[in-house]
Amino acid sequence: MSVRHKVFKSENFPKQCKKYSEHCCVPLCLASAKFNGSLSFHSFPARSDLRSQWLINIRRDQFTVSPHTKVCSRHFIPDHLIEPKTPEGRRRLTKDAVPLLFDWNGYSIQAPRLSVWERRERPADPASLEDPSTDLTVDHDYCSAPEPSSLDTSCAENEDLSREVEELRNQLHELRVQLTFGLQRFSGSDEDIRFYTRFPGYDHLMAFWWLIEPSIHKMVRVSRAKAAAKKNEDVSHSRMSGRQVLQPVDEFFLFLVHLSVGLKERDLGHRFNIHPSTVSRIISTWTNFLYTLLGSVCIRLPAFRIPRLS
């Protein structure tokens, strides 16, 4: 091939150079260098930590960055942009610049939240308190009462809360007494005591109770007697199994209600919130106990004469 042929070939078939059009990789951003010449497009930094921060800020943490991946200048604050000295120069970024302005935050940065000390209200002119030339006696009112300090206010609130807690405890105790079918519930009504126990009133009932109460520890319960009989042991040496569901005075009240009103064991179980079999054992135990205790008391009838028939 001749030299003339080489020159002709190079002149008629020049090498084609493709010009690359830069685009912004931030989601929801349609900026392109082809249609907007005022924007500048910046590559991702070489530092791995700063590059990760860029990806997190633009919400593309799983994105693969290439040499052609760009972020436009509208996502950086003015302090991060270094304007060129000449119109032909290239706009650059500061060393630690990161994109902060996006479509989802309205291309604005929220103001930092003020601290508690900064949000607290203060006097309008605190300098007047330090100015010795200010005459404080003019504005002073000797008839005004001082405001209570925060410590006194806290103590007063604490006392009010303690009083309220005590009132709630008393109300809770009263509700428990009202919901519980026991002697304490009817202690204020002699009419109810007369109906359920056949005693004239609460005082008469308690007078009888204090007479038999010292002998309660000698009571032999039905369950204890049955356990001793199975083991062929003496009842006095056998241990009592289980624990008492009701207090002794409430057991005595249950026994009296059974005798005077004639309520069934199931009904008494619902009223006292115990099992009917427990009601049966309580009735049997108190029957044997009162029979043994009152049977040892000598009751004499007054002497009287039988009139003779004429």
C-alpha positions as YAML, in Angstrom:
chain: A
units: angstrom
residues:
- id: 1
  name: MET
  ca: [0.00, 0.00, 0.00]
- id: 2
  name: SER
  ca: [1.40, 3.40, -0.97]
- id: 3
  name: VAL
  ca: [1.82, 6.41, 1.29]
- id: 4
  name: ARG
  ca: [-0.79, 8.29, -0.75]
- id: 5
  name: HIS
  ca: [-3.30, 5.54, -0.07]
- id: 6
  name: LYS
  ca: [-2.59, 5.69, 3.69]
- id: 7
  name: VAL
  ca: [-3.12, 9.47, 3.80]
- id: 8
  name: PHE
  ca: [-6.36, 9.18, 1.85]
- id: 9
  name: LYS
  ca: [-7.64, 6.51, 4.20]
- id: 10
  name: SER
  ca: [-6.86, 8.52, 7.33]
- id: 11
  name: GLU
  ca: [-8.45, 11.68, 5.93]
- id: 12
  name: ASN
  ca: [-11.68, 10.08, 4.75]
- id: 13
  name: PHE
  ca: [-12.23, 7.80, 7.79]
- id: 14
  name: PRO
  ca: [-11.44, 9.80, 10.94]
- id: 15
  name: LYS
  ca: [-11.63, 8.08, 14.38]
- id: 16
  name: GLN
  ca: [-15.06, 8.59, 16.06]
- id: 17
  name: CYS
  ca: [-15.01, 9.98, 19.64]
- id: 18
  name: LYS
  ca: [-18.20, 9.39, 21.69]
- id: 19
  name: LYS
  ca: [-19.04, 12.07, 24.23]
- id: 20
  name: TYR
  ca: [-20.50, 10.53, 27.48]
- id: 21
  name: SER
  ca: [-23.58, 12.28, 28.97]
- id: 22
  name: GLU
  ca: [-23.47, 12.25, 32.80]
- id: 23
  name: HIS
  ca: [-26.54, 11.39, 34.85]
- id: 24
  name: CYS
  ca: [-27.28, 11.53, 38.60]
- id: 25
  name: CYS
  ca: [-27.62, 8.13, 40.29]
- id: 26
  name: VAL
  ca: [-29.75, 9.38, 43.22]
- id: 27
  name: PRO
  ca: [-33.27, 7.92, 43.20]
- id: 28
  name: LEU
  ca: [-36.03, 10.32, 42.10]
- id: 29
  name: CYS
  ca: [-33.44, 12.67, 40.60]
- id: 30
  name: LEU
  ca: [-33.62, 13.19, 36.80]
- id: 31
  name: ALA
  ca: [-30.68, 15.57, 36.49]
- id: 32
  name: SER
  ca: [-28.52, 15.10, 33.39]
- id: 33
  name: ALA
  ca: [-25.57, 17.04, 32.00]
- id: 34
  name: LYS
  ca: [-27.17, 16.88, 28.57]
- id: 35
  name: PHE
  ca: [-30.07, 19.13, 29.57]
- id: 36
  name: ASN
  ca: [-28.63, 21.15, 32.46]
- id: 37
  name: GLY
  ca: [-25.24, 22.78, 32.11]
- id: 38
  name: SER
  ca: [-25.34, 24.62, 35.46]
- id: 39
  name: LEU
  ca: [-25.04, 21.44, 37.51]
- id: 40
  name: SER
  ca: [-21.79, 19.66, 38.24]
- id: 41
  name: PHE
  ca: [-21.50, 15.89, 38.56]
- id: 42
  name: HIS
  ca: [-19.14, 14.33, 41.09]
- id: 43
  name: SER
  ca: [-17.70, 10.84, 41.37]
- id: 44
  name: PHE
  ca: [-17.79, 8.74, 44.52]
- id: 45
  name: PRO
  ca: [-14.84, 9.23, 46.90]
- id: 46
  name: ALA
  ca: [-12.04, 6.69, 47.06]
- id: 47
  name: ARG
  ca: [-12.26, 6.33, 50.85]
- id: 48
  name: SER
  ca: [-14.35, 3.28, 51.75]
- id: 49
  name: ASP
  ca: [-15.97, 4.80, 54.85]
- id: 50
  name: LEU
  ca: [-16.91, 8.00, 53.01]
- id: 51
  name: ARG
  ca: [-18.19, 6.02, 50.04]
- id: 52
  name: SER
  ca: [-20.37, 3.91, 52.33]
- id: 53
  name: GLN
  ca: [-21.78, 7.07, 53.84]
- id: 54
  name: TRP
  ca: [-22.66, 8.35, 50.36]
- id: 55
  name: LEU
  ca: [-24.49, 5.12, 49.55]
- id: 56
  name: ILE
  ca: [-26.40, 5.23, 52.82]
- id: 57
  name: ASN
  ca: [-27.42, 8.84, 52.35]
- id: 58
  name: ILE
  ca: [-28.69, 8.33, 48.82]
- id: 59
  name: ARG
  ca: [-30.47, 5.13, 50.01]
- id: 60
  name: ARG
  ca: [-28.62, 2.76, 47.67]
- id: 61
  name: ASP
  ca: [-26.47, 0.79, 50.10]
- id: 62
  name: GLN
  ca: [-26.53, -2.33, 47.87]
- id: 63
  name: PHE
  ca: [-25.57, -0.35, 44.77]
- id: 64
  name: THR
  ca: [-22.48, -1.17, 42.69]
- id: 65
  name: VAL
  ca: [-20.42, 1.95, 42.05]
- id: 66
  name: SER
  ca: [-18.64, 2.33, 38.68]
- id: 67
  name: PRO
  ca: [-16.31, 5.07, 37.35]
- id: 68
  name: HIS
  ca: [-19.31, 6.58, 35.55]
- id: 69
  name: THR
  ca: [-21.53, 6.74, 38.67]
- id: 70
  name: LYS
  ca: [-22.13, 10.38, 39.52]
- id: 71
  name: VAL
  ca: [-24.03, 12.51, 42.02]
- id: 72
  name: CYS
  ca: [-25.12, 15.97, 40.93]
- id: 73
  name: SER
  ca: [-24.32, 19.14, 42.84]
- id: 74
  name: ARG
  ca: [-27.92, 19.83, 43.87]
- id: 75
  name: HIS
  ca: [-27.57, 17.16, 46.60]
- id: 76
  name: PHE
  ca: [-24.71, 18.97, 48.39]
- id: 77
  name: ILE
  ca: [-24.97, 21.98, 50.65]
- id: 78
  name: PRO
  ca: [-23.15, 25.15, 49.49]
- id: 79
  name: ASP
  ca: [-20.45, 24.73, 52.14]
- id: 80
  name: HIS
  ca: [-19.37, 21.44, 50.53]
- id: 81
  name: LEU
  ca: [-18.99, 22.92, 47.04]
- id: 82
  name: ILE
  ca: [-15.80, 24.74, 45.99]
- id: 83
  name: GLU
  ca: [-16.57, 27.14, 43.17]
- id: 84
  name: PRO
  ca: [-13.90, 27.44, 40.45]
- id: 85
  name: LYS
  ca: [-11.79, 30.60, 40.24]
- id: 86
  name: THR
  ca: [-12.38, 30.87, 36.50]
- id: 87
  name: PRO
  ca: [-15.55, 30.17, 34.49]
- id: 88
  name: GLU
  ca: [-13.77, 27.40, 32.64]
- id: 89
  name: GLY
  ca: [-12.70, 25.67, 35.86]
- id: 90
  name: ARG
  ca: [-14.30, 22.61, 37.35]
- id: 91
  name: ARG
  ca: [-16.41, 22.69, 40.49]
- id: 92
  name: ARG
  ca: [-14.96, 20.49, 43.22]
- id: 93
  name: LEU
  ca: [-16.08, 19.12, 46.59]
- id: 94
  name: THR
  ca: [-14.54, 19.52, 50.00]
- id: 95
  name: LYS
  ca: [-12.61, 16.65, 51.53]
- id: 96
  name: ASP
  ca: [-15.43, 15.33, 53.76]
- id: 97
  name: ALA
  ca: [-18.42, 16.31, 51.62]
- id: 98
  name: VAL
  ca: [-21.45, 14.00, 51.66]
- id: 99
  name: PRO
  ca: [-24.80, 14.37, 49.85]
- id: 100
  name: LEU
  ca: [-27.48, 15.67, 52.23]
- id: 101
  name: LEU
  ca: [-30.23, 17.25, 50.08]
- id: 102
  name: PHE
  ca: [-32.77, 14.94, 48.47]
- id: 103
  name: ASP
  ca: [-36.32, 14.85, 47.20]
- id: 104
  name: TRP
  ca: [-37.57, 12.96, 50.29]
- id: 105
  name: ASN
  ca: [-36.38, 15.68, 52.68]
- id: 106
  name: GLY
  ca: [-37.45, 18.58, 50.48]
- id: 107
  name: TYR
  ca: [-33.85, 19.48, 49.61]
- id: 108
  name: SER
  ca: [-33.43, 21.00, 53.07]
- id: 109
  name: ILE
  ca: [-31.73, 20.07, 56.33]
- id: 110
  name: GLN
  ca: [-33.73, 20.15, 59.54]
- id: 111
  name: ALA
  ca: [-32.44, 22.45, 62.23]
- id: 112
  name: PRO
  ca: [-30.78, 20.60, 65.12]
- id: 113
  name: ARG
  ca: [-33.02, 20.01, 68.13]
- id: 114
  name: LEU
  ca: [-32.35, 22.43, 70.97]
- id: 115
  name: SER
  ca: [-31.19, 21.08, 74.29]
- id: 116
  name: VAL
  ca: [-33.25, 21.29, 77.46]
- id: 117
  name: TRP
  ca: [-31.21, 24.24, 78.66]
- id: 118
  name: GLU
  ca: [-31.73, 26.10, 75.39]
- id: 119
  name: ARG
  ca: [-35.49, 25.42, 75.35]
- id: 120
  name: ARG
  ca: [-35.97, 26.70, 78.91]
- id: 121
  name: GLU
  ca: [-37.49, 30.16, 79.25]
- id: 122
  name: ARG
  ca: [-35.38, 32.82, 80.96]
- id: 123
  name: PRO
  ca: [-35.90, 36.38, 82.10]
- id: 124
  name: ALA
  ca: [-36.04, 38.91, 79.29]
- id: 125
  name: ASP
  ca: [-33.11, 40.96, 80.57]
- id: 126
  name: PRO
  ca: [-30.81, 38.94, 82.84]
- id: 127
  name: ALA
  ca: [-28.14, 41.66, 82.62]
- id: 128
  name: SER
  ca: [-30.23, 43.91, 84.85]
- id: 129
  name: LEU
  ca: [-29.68, 41.50, 87.75]
- id: 130
  name: GLU
  ca: [-25.93, 41.98, 87.52]
- id: 131
  name: ASP
  ca: [-26.03, 45.75, 87.04]
- id: 132
  name: PRO
  ca: [-25.29, 47.39, 90.43]
- id: 133
  name: SER
  ca: [-26.71, 50.67, 89.20]
- id: 134
  name: THR
  ca: [-30.23, 49.23, 89.07]
- id: 135
  name: ASP
  ca: [-32.31, 50.23, 92.06]
- id: 136
  name: LEU
  ca: [-33.94, 47.02, 93.21]
- id: 137
  name: THR
  ca: [-35.81, 48.65, 96.08]
- id: 138
  name: VAL
  ca: [-38.10, 50.47, 93.66]
- id: 139
  name: ASP
  ca: [-39.59, 47.29, 92.20]
- id: 140
  name: HIS
  ca: [-39.73, 45.35, 95.46]
- id: 141
  name: ASP
  ca: [-43.13, 44.74, 97.01]
- id: 142
  name: TYR
  ca: [-42.82, 44.14, 100.72]
- id: 143
  name: CYS
  ca: [-46.46, 43.03, 100.97]
- id: 144
  name: SER
  ca: [-46.11, 40.17, 98.50]
- id: 145
  name: ALA
  ca: [-45.80, 36.64, 99.82]
- id: 146
  name: PRO
  ca: [-42.87, 34.54, 98.59]
- id: 147
  name: GLU
  ca: [-43.67, 31.74, 96.17]
- id: 148
  name: PRO
  ca: [-43.12, 28.20, 97.45]
- id: 149
  name: SER
  ca: [-39.91, 26.61, 96.37]
- id: 150
  name: SER
  ca: [-39.80, 23.53, 94.22]
- id: 151
  name: LEU
  ca: [-38.76, 21.40, 97.23]
- id: 152
  name: ASP
  ca: [-41.77, 22.52, 99.27]
- id: 153
  name: THR
  ca: [-44.05, 21.85, 96.30]
- id: 154
  name: SER
  ca: [-42.62, 18.35, 95.87]
- id: 155
  name: CYS
  ca: [-43.11, 17.60, 99.57]
- id: 156
  name: ALA
  ca: [-46.72, 18.76, 99.41]
- id: 157
  name: GLU
  ca: [-47.37, 16.62, 96.34]
- id: 158
  name: ASN
  ca: [-45.75, 13.64, 98.06]
- id: 159
  name: GLU
  ca: [-48.01, 14.08, 101.09]
- id: 160
  name: ASP
  ca: [-51.08, 14.29, 98.87]
- id: 161
  name: LEU
  ca: [-50.07, 11.13, 97.02]
- id: 162
  name: SER
  ca: [-49.43, 9.28, 100.30]
- id: 163
  name: ARG
  ca: [-52.86, 10.33, 101.59]
- id: 164
  name: GLU
  ca: [-54.48, 9.19, 98.38]
- id: 165
  name: VAL
  ca: [-52.72, 5.81, 98.51]
- id: 166
  name: GLU
  ca: [-53.92, 5.30, 102.10]
- id: 167
  name: GLU
  ca: [-57.51, 6.12, 101.09]
- id: 168
  name: LEU
  ca: [-57.32, 3.65, 98.20]
- id: 169
  name: ARG
  ca: [-56.02, 0.94, 100.56]
- id: 170
  name: ASN
  ca: [-58.94, 1.51, 102.91]
- id: 171
  name: GLN
  ca: [-61.41, 1.37, 100.04]
- id: 172
  name: LEU
  ca: [-59.82, -1.86, 98.78]
- id: 173
  name: HIS
  ca: [-60.08, -3.39, 102.25]
- id: 174
  name: GLU
  ca: [-63.75, -2.41, 102.49]
- id: 175
  name: LEU
  ca: [-64.45, -3.94, 99.10]
- id: 176
  name: ARG
  ca: [-62.77, -7.18, 100.12]
- id: 177
  name: VAL
  ca: [-64.85, -7.31, 103.29]
- id: 178
  name: GLN
  ca: [-68.04, -6.71, 101.34]
- id: 179
  name: LEU
  ca: [-67.21, -9.40, 98.78]
- id: 180
  name: THR
  ca: [-66.22, -11.95, 101.44]
- id: 181
  name: PHE
  ca: [-69.03, -13.82, 103.17]
- id: 182
  name: GLY
  ca: [-67.72, -13.86, 106.74]
- id: 183
  name: LEU
  ca: [-68.42, -12.67, 110.27]
- id: 184
  name: GLN
  ca: [-66.63, -9.36, 109.74]
- id: 185
  name: ARG
  ca: [-69.00, -8.46, 106.92]
- id: 186
  name: PHE
  ca: [-72.05, -8.55, 109.26]
- id: 187
  name: SER
  ca: [-70.35, -7.18, 112.38]
- id: 188
  name: GLY
  ca: [-72.20, -3.87, 112.08]
- id: 189
  name: SER
  ca: [-75.70, -5.34, 111.80]
- id: 190
  name: ASP
  ca: [-77.23, -7.12, 114.77]
- id: 191
  name: GLU
  ca: [-80.25, -7.99, 112.62]
- id: 192
  name: ASP
  ca: [-78.07, -9.97, 110.20]
- id: 193
  name: ILE
  ca: [-76.23, -11.63, 113.10]
- id: 194
  name: ARG
  ca: [-79.60, -12.65, 114.58]
- id: 195
  name: PHE
  ca: [-80.72, -14.07, 111.23]
- id: 196
  name: TYR
  ca: [-77.57, -16.07, 110.44]
- id: 197
  name: THR
  ca: [-76.53, -17.22, 113.96]
- id: 198
  name: ARG
  ca: [-79.64, -16.88, 116.24]
- id: 199
  name: PHE
  ca: [-77.52, -14.86, 118.69]
- id: 200
  name: PRO
  ca: [-79.16, -11.62, 119.87]
- id: 201
  name: GLY
  ca: [-76.34, -9.50, 118.42]
- id: 202
  name: TYR
  ca: [-72.68, -9.23, 117.53]
- id: 203
  name: ASP
  ca: [-71.56, -8.53, 121.10]
- id: 204
  name: HIS
  ca: [-73.30, -11.62, 122.45]
- id: 205
  name: LEU
  ca: [-71.77, -13.74, 119.72]
- id: 206
  name: MET
  ca: [-68.25, -12.45, 120.43]
- id: 207
  name: ALA
  ca: [-68.76, -12.95, 124.19]
- id: 208
  name: PHE
  ca: [-69.49, -16.62, 123.53]
- id: 209
  name: TRP
  ca: [-66.52, -16.82, 121.14]
- id: 210
  name: TRP
  ca: [-64.06, -15.51, 123.71]
- id: 211
  name: LEU
  ca: [-65.23, -18.25, 126.09]
- id: 212
  name: ILE
  ca: [-64.49, -21.09, 123.68]
- id: 213
  name: GLU
  ca: [-61.50, -19.56, 121.86]
- id: 214
  name: PRO
  ca: [-58.86, -20.69, 124.46]
- id: 215
  name: SER
  ca: [-59.78, -24.33, 123.74]
- id: 216
  name: ILE
  ca: [-59.48, -24.07, 119.95]
- id: 217
  name: HIS
  ca: [-55.96, -25.54, 120.01]
- id: 218
  name: LYS
  ca: [-57.40, -28.79, 121.45]
- id: 219
  name: MET
  ca: [-59.75, -29.21, 118.52]
- id: 220
  name: VAL
  ca: [-59.39, -32.55, 116.71]
- id: 221
  name: ARG
  ca: [-60.28, -32.18, 113.07]
- id: 222
  name: VAL
  ca: [-62.00, -34.91, 111.10]
- id: 223
  name: SER
  ca: [-59.16, -35.25, 108.58]
- id: 224
  name: ARG
  ca: [-56.66, -35.56, 111.42]
- id: 225
  name: ALA
  ca: [-58.72, -38.25, 113.16]
- id: 226
  name: LYS
  ca: [-59.09, -40.27, 109.95]
- id: 227
  name: ALA
  ca: [-55.36, -40.10, 109.25]
- id: 228
  name: ALA
  ca: [-54.58, -41.27, 112.79]
- id: 229
  name: ALA
  ca: [-57.06, -44.14, 112.50]
- id: 230
  name: LYS
  ca: [-55.43, -45.42, 109.32]
- id: 231
  name: LYS
  ca: [-51.99, -45.43, 110.94]
- id: 232
  name: ASN
  ca: [-53.27, -46.79, 114.28]
- id: 233
  name: GLU
  ca: [-51.83, -43.80, 116.08]
- id: 234
  name: ASP
  ca: [-53.06, -41.71, 118.94]
- id: 235
  name: VAL
  ca: [-54.86, -38.58, 117.81]
- id: 236
  name: SER
  ca: [-52.84, -36.40, 120.18]
- id: 237
  name: HIS
  ca: [-49.56, -37.56, 118.57]
- id: 238
  name: SER
  ca: [-50.64, -37.32, 114.94]
- id: 239
  name: ARG
  ca: [-49.82, -34.27, 112.88]
- id: 240
  name: MET
  ca: [-52.50, -32.18, 111.27]
- id: 241
  name: SER
  ca: [-52.46, -32.48, 107.45]
- id: 242
  name: GLY
  ca: [-52.92, -29.45, 105.22]
- id: 243
  name: ARG
  ca: [-53.73, -25.94, 106.33]
- id: 244
  name: GLN
  ca: [-56.89, -24.13, 107.39]
- id: 245
  name: VAL
  ca: [-58.69, -22.40, 104.54]
- id: 246
  name: LEU
  ca: [-60.75, -20.18, 106.84]
- id: 247
  name: GLN
  ca: [-59.98, -18.49, 110.12]
- id: 248
  name: PRO
  ca: [-61.38, -20.30, 113.21]
- id: 249
  name: VAL
  ca: [-63.93, -17.53, 113.85]
- id: 250
  name: ASP
  ca: [-65.19, -17.80, 110.25]
- id: 251
  name: GLU
  ca: [-65.41, -21.57, 110.58]
- id: 252
  name: PHE
  ca: [-67.52, -21.06, 113.71]
- id: 253
  name: PHE
  ca: [-69.70, -18.59, 111.79]
- id: 254
  name: LEU
  ca: [-70.11, -21.13, 108.94]
- id: 255
  name: PHE
  ca: [-71.21, -23.77, 111.46]
- id: 256
  name: LEU
  ca: [-73.78, -21.40, 112.98]
- id: 257
  name: VAL
  ca: [-75.13, -20.43, 109.54]
- id: 258
  name: HIS
  ca: [-75.56, -24.12, 108.73]
- id: 259
  name: LEU
  ca: [-77.52, -24.72, 111.96]
- id: 260
  name: SER
  ca: [-79.68, -21.60, 111.99]
- id: 261
  name: VAL
  ca: [-80.44, -21.05, 108.29]
- id: 262
  name: GLY
  ca: [-80.09, -24.64, 107.10]
- id: 263
  name: LEU
  ca: [-77.99, -23.85, 104.01]
- id: 264
  name: LYS
  ca: [-76.63, -26.80, 102.09]
- id: 265
  name: GLU
  ca: [-72.95, -27.60, 101.80]
- id: 266
  name: ARG
  ca: [-72.77, -26.55, 98.15]
- id: 267
  name: ASP
  ca: [-74.42, -23.21, 98.95]
- id: 268
  name: LEU
  ca: [-72.03, -22.60, 101.84]
- id: 269
  name: GLY
  ca: [-69.11, -23.54, 99.59]
- id: 270
  name: HIS
  ca: [-70.11, -20.86, 97.08]
- id: 271
  name: ARG
  ca: [-70.61, -18.27, 99.81]
- id: 272
  name: PHE
  ca: [-67.29, -18.91, 101.56]
- id: 273
  name: ASN
  ca: [-65.42, -19.72, 98.33]
- id: 274
  name: ILE
  ca: [-64.34, -23.19, 99.44]
- id: 275
  name: HIS
  ca: [-65.03, -26.75, 98.28]
- id: 276
  name: PRO
  ca: [-68.21, -28.47, 99.54]
- id: 277
  name: SER
  ca: [-66.12, -31.32, 100.98]
- id: 278
  name: THR
  ca: [-64.21, -28.76, 103.05]
- id: 279
  name: VAL
  ca: [-67.54, -27.40, 104.30]
- id: 280
  name: SER
  ca: [-68.54, -30.92, 105.36]
- id: 281
  name: ARG
  ca: [-65.29, -31.43, 107.29]
- id: 282
  name: ILE
  ca: [-65.66, -28.05, 109.04]
- id: 283
  name: ILE
  ca: [-69.23, -28.84, 110.12]
- id: 284
  name: SER
  ca: [-68.26, -32.27, 111.44]
- id: 285
  name: THR
  ca: [-65.22, -30.92, 113.26]
- id: 286
  name: TRP
  ca: [-67.13, -28.13, 115.00]
- id: 287
  name: THR
  ca: [-70.01, -30.47, 115.88]
- id: 288
  name: ASN
  ca: [-67.64, -32.82, 117.72]
- id: 289
  name: PHE
  ca: [-65.71, -29.93, 119.29]
- id: 290
  name: LEU
  ca: [-68.75, -28.11, 120.70]
- id: 291
  name: TYR
  ca: [-70.33, -31.37, 121.83]
- id: 292
  name: THR
  ca: [-67.19, -32.28, 123.76]
- id: 293
  name: LEU
  ca: [-66.61, -28.77, 125.10]
- id: 294
  name: LEU
  ca: [-70.16, -27.90, 126.11]
- id: 295
  name: GLY
  ca: [-70.92, -31.42, 127.33]
- id: 296
  name: SER
  ca: [-68.42, -30.96, 130.16]
- id: 297
  name: VAL
  ca: [-70.24, -27.86, 131.40]
- id: 298
  name: CYS
  ca: [-72.66, -28.61, 134.19]
- id: 299
  name: ILE
  ca: [-76.02, -27.03, 133.43]
- id: 300
  name: ARG
  ca: [-78.47, -27.07, 136.31]
- id: 301
  name: LEU
  ca: [-82.13, -26.27, 136.01]
- id: 302
  name: PRO
  ca: [-83.79, -24.30, 138.82]
- id: 303
  name: ALA
  ca: [-85.61, -26.52, 141.36]
- id: 304
  name: PHE
  ca: [-89.38, -26.42, 141.33]
- id: 305
  name: ARG
  ca: [-92.11, -28.37, 143.04]
- id: 306
  name: ILE
  ca: [-94.66, -30.51, 141.22]
- id: 307
  name: PRO
  ca: [-98.13, -29.72, 142.49]
- id: 308
  name: ARG
  ca: [-100.04, -32.61, 143.91]
- id: 309
  name: LEU
  ca: [-103.34, -33.64, 142.52]
- id: 310
  name: SER
  ca: [-106.10, -33.54, 145.02]
...
